[in-house]
Amino acid sequence: MNLGQNISLAGANPVPIVEAATTTEPLQTTASSTEASDPDHIKAYVANYYSQTPILADIASCESHDQQFNTDGTVMRGAVVYQDVGIMQINETYHGAEAKALGYDIYTLDGNLAFANWLYNKEGTAPWDSSSPCWDK
C-alpha cells in the first residue's frame, strides 16, 4: 500500500491511506493480561501503533481512556451506546460483521486497533465525530 495514496469519498476530503506501525510487538490481548490492563502501557503501545496517524491515538484516549477491558476483565463498552466496543469504541452493530469478514476481532486490543486503522483509511475521523470536542484541538 502506498502511504501517499488517497481515497476519495463523495462529499469528503481525500483521506491519506496509512498503515499502522509494523514494528509494534503484539500485546497479550486477553483480559487477564497485566499489560493489556495497564493504562500507561497501553497508552504507549497505542501511540507506537498509531505513530503514522497520531490522531487515532488521541481518539483512543478520548473514546476509552486507553482501555480495551474493564477492571473485571470484560471488554469495555460505551457508556452512552452499549454497542461501542473496546479501546476505539467500534460500534458492533454498524461495523461488527464487516470487521469479522475482514478478519479483525474488535473484542481484542490488536483487532480493535487494526480495524480502527482500516476504518480511518476508509472514512477518516468521521466515525468518531461525537468525541471530536475532546481530540480535535
C-alpha positions in Angstrom: 0.0 0.0 0.0 1.4 3.4 -0.9 1.3 5.8 2.0 0.9 8.8 -0.3 -2.2 7.3 -1.9 -5.5 9.0 -1.3 -9.0 7.6 -1.4 -11.9 9.9 -2.2 -15.4 9.7 -0.7 -18.3 11.5 -2.2 -18.6 14.9 -0.5 -15.5 14.3 1.7 -11.9 15.4 1.5 -9.4 12.8 0.3 -8.2 10.6 3.2 -4.5 9.6 3.1 -4.1 5.9 3.3 -1.8 4.9 6.1 -0.6 1.7 7.7 -0.2 1.0 11.4 3.3 0.8 12.6 4.6 -2.7 11.9 7.4 -2.7 14.5 5.0 -3.0 17.4 5.1 -6.4 19.1 1.5 -7.5 19.8 0.4 -7.2 23.4 -1.2 -10.1 25.2 -4.7 -9.2 24.4 -6.7 -11.2 26.8 -8.5 -9.6 29.7 -6.3 -11.5 32.2 -3.1 -10.0 30.8 -1.4 -7.5 33.1 0.0 -5.4 30.2 -3.4 -5.3 28.5 -4.9 -3.7 31.6 -2.1 -1.2 32.5 -3.3 2.2 31.1 0.3 3.6 30.9 1.5 0.5 29.0 -1.5 0.6 26.6 -1.2 4.3 26.0 2.5 3.9 25.0 1.5 0.8 22.9 -1.3 2.7 21.1 1.0 5.8 20.5 3.6 3.5 18.9 0.9 1.5 16.9 -0.5 4.8 15.5 2.8 6.6 15.1 1.8 7.3 11.4 -1.6 8.6 12.5 -1.4 10.1 15.9 -4.9 11.4 15.7 -6.1 7.8 16.2 -4.1 7.6 19.5 -5.8 10.9 20.6 -9.2 9.3 19.7 -8.4 6.2 21.7 -7.6 8.4 24.7 -10.9 10.3 24.3 -13.1 7.3 23.5 -11.9 4.8 26.1 -9.2 6.4 28.2 -6.9 3.9 26.5 -8.7 0.9 27.8 -9.8 -2.3 25.9 -11.0 -4.0 29.1 -12.8 -3.1 32.2 -11.2 -3.9 35.6 -13.4 -7.0 35.9 -11.9 -8.4 32.6 -14.9 -7.7 30.3 -14.4 -5.8 27.1 -15.1 -2.1 27.5 -18.4 -0.9 26.2 -19.7 2.5 25.5 -21.3 4.4 28.4 -23.8 6.0 26.1 -24.0 3.4 23.3 -23.6 -0.1 24.6 -22.7 -1.5 21.1 -19.5 0.6 21.1 -16.7 -1.8 21.8 -13.1 -1.5 23.1 -10.4 1.0 23.0 -11.5 2.6 19.8 -15.2 2.2 20.6 -16.0 0.4 17.4 -19.8 0.1 17.0 -20.5 -3.7 16.6 -24.0 -3.0 15.1 -22.6 -0.9 12.2 -19.1 -2.5 11.9 -19.1 -5.9 13.6 -19.9 -8.0 10.6 -17.5 -6.1 8.3 -14.7 -6.3 10.8 -15.2 -10.1 11.2 -15.4 -10.6 7.4 -12.1 -8.7 7.1 -10.5 -10.9 9.8 -10.5 -8.3 12.7 -11.6 -9.3 16.1 -12.7 -6.0 17.7 -13.0 -7.7 21.1 -9.2 -7.9 21.3 -6.9 -5.0 21.6 -4.9 -5.6 18.4 -8.1 -6.4 16.4 -9.8 -3.3 17.7 -6.8 -1.1 16.8 -6.3 -2.7 13.4 -10.0 -2.3 12.4 -10.0 1.3 13.6 -7.0 1.9 11.3 -8.8 0.3 8.4 -11.9 2.3 9.2 -9.9 5.5 9.3 -8.4 4.7 5.9 -12.0 4.3 4.6 -13.8 7.2 6.4 -11.3 9.4 8.1 -12.2 10.6 11.6 -16.0 10.7 10.8 -16.8 7.5 12.8 -15.5 9.3 16.0 -17.0 12.7 15.3 -19.1 12.6 18.5 -15.9 12.7 20.6 -14.2 15.4 18.4 -14.5 18.1 21.1 -12.0 16.0 23.1 -9.5 15.1 20.3 -9.9 17.8 17.7 -7.9 20.5 19.5 
